[in-house]
Amino acid sequence: MRVAILSDSHDNLPNLKRALSFIVKQKIKILLHCGDVCKPETVRELEKNFNGRIYIAMGNVDLGFYHQKLKKGRSKKTRIFEDFGKIRVNNLKIAFCHNPDLARRLSRTKKYDFVFYGHSHKPFLEKTNNCFLANPGNIEGTFYKSTFAILDTKEKKLELKILEKL
């Protein structure tokens, strides 16, 4: 099974739709978003353009005013986590959050095979204590190119996708 990992979309709907189009064509059924989705309307776009399960960790821009609206406006296929989320796919334990410091702490617990995070907008990958710590970059395209990641859970392989090359 493959899992799409996105972060920091910051309401950039054209880039988000382009990434989702690729993800849907790949028949991916699980999407993790590592925060800074921003407006509830962007969550609705995620739900409208992706038929699988959606898991979102709240980011620093999602907190405050939008927090309750994000939680209220979602469908049953979307689950929103305040600090970090965790799922299990094909016996892989996966955690995801927005905060890089929290992600590093989670990766050191030895409880997870993969920990994903956002916030910095910069793609990153490192392996520590048999846990892969990774940032898929950002969908918005600010500071760095617009990127996201695809995890093949069977092969335990992570692939970075550059939006402009799709």
SULHU-V336192 format. One record per residue. N is the residue number from 1. RES is the residue in one small letter. NEAR is the number of other C-alpha atoms within 8 Angstrom. D_LAST is the distance of its C-alpha to the last C-alpha in Angstrom with 2 decimals. Layout:
# SULHU-V336192
n->[N/N]
res->[RES/RES]
near->[NEAR/NEAR]
d_last->[D_LAST/D_LAST]
This chain:
# SULHU-V336192
n->[1/2/3/4/5/6/7/8/9/10/11/12/13/14/15/16/17/18/19/20/21/22/23/24/25/26/27/28/29/30/31/32/33/34/35/36/37/38/39/40/41/42/43/44/45/46/47/48/49/50/51/52/53/54/55/56/57/58/59/60/61/62/63/64/65/66/67/68/69/70/71/72/73/74/75/76/77/78/79/80/81/82/83/84/85/86/87/88/89/90/91/92/93/94/95/96/97/98/99/100/101/102/103/104/105/106/107/108/109/110/111/112/113/114/115/116/117/118/119/120/121/122/123/124/125/126/127/128/129/130/131/132/133/134/135/136/137/138/139/140/141/142/143/144/145/146/147/148/149/150/151/152/153/154/155/156/157/158/159/160/161/162/163/164/165/166]
res->[m/r/v/a/i/l/s/d/s/h/d/n/l/p/n/l/k/r/a/l/s/f/i/v/k/q/k/i/k/i/l/l/h/c/g/d/v/c/k/p/e/t/v/r/e/l/e/k/n/f/n/g/r/i/y/i/a/m/g/n/v/d/l/g/f/y/h/q/k/l/k/k/g/r/s/k/k/t/r/i/f/e/d/f/g/k/i/r/v/n/n/l/k/i/a/f/c/h/n/p/d/l/a/r/r/l/s/r/t/k/k/y/d/f/v/f/y/g/h/s/h/k/p/f/l/e/k/t/n/n/c/f/l/a/n/p/g/n/i/e/g/t/f/y/k/s/t/f/a/i/l/d/t/k/e/k/k/l/e/l/k/i/l/e/k/l]
near->[8/10/13/13/14/16/19/16/15/9/9/9/9/6/12/12/10/9/11/11/9/9/10/10/7/6/6/13/10/11/13/12/13/18/16/15/16/11/10/11/6/11/12/10/10/10/13/7/9/8/7/9/9/12/13/13/16/18/14/8/8/15/9/7/7/11/10/8/9/12/8/6/9/13/6/5/9/11/9/10/10/7/8/11/13/8/7/8/9/7/5/10/12/13/13/14/19/18/10/11/6/8/15/9/8/12/16/9/7/10/7/13/11/13/16/15/16/17/12/6/14/10/10/9/8/7/8/9/7/7/13/12/16/12/12/18/17/19/16/12/9/8/6/9/9/14/15/17/12/12/12/11/12/7/5/7/8/8/7/9/10/10/12/5/5/6]
d_last->[20.66/17.42/17.27/14.58/15.81/15.18/17.52/18.76/17.10/20.26/20.02/16.88/16.31/13.62/11.27/12.74/12.32/8.61/8.44/11.27/9.97/7.50/10.59/12.97/11.55/11.98/15.52/15.75/19.09/19.59/18.00/19.57/19.46/21.29/22.80/22.85/21.49/24.33/25.69/26.60/24.80/21.46/22.63/23.46/19.98/18.69/21.43/20.90/17.22/17.55/20.45/20.92/22.84/21.91/23.56/23.75/25.67/27.22/26.37/28.81/27.63/27.87/31.47/34.52/34.45/31.27/32.12/34.37/32.38/29.24/31.40/33.23/30.39/28.38/28.59/29.94/26.56/25.86/27.80/28.13/29.67/31.52/31.41/29.36/28.36/28.67/27.69/28.32/25.90/27.14/29.83/27.51/28.69/25.99/26.85/24.76/25.87/25.14/27.84/27.29/31.04/31.26/28.31/30.14/33.34/31.75/30.36/33.93/35.57/34.62/33.92/30.14/27.79/24.83/25.09/22.17/22.71/21.38/23.27/22.65/18.97/18.71/16.96/19.90/21.13/24.73/26.98/30.45/33.08/30.75/28.44/24.89/24.49/20.94/19.24/15.54/15.54/15.11/13.12/15.42/14.39/18.06/19.52/16.30/12.61/10.98/10.30/11.29/12.57/13.17/16.77/18.13/21.71/23.31/22.21/22.29/19.05/16.67/13.12/11.39/7.70/6.90/5.47/5.68/3.81/0.00]
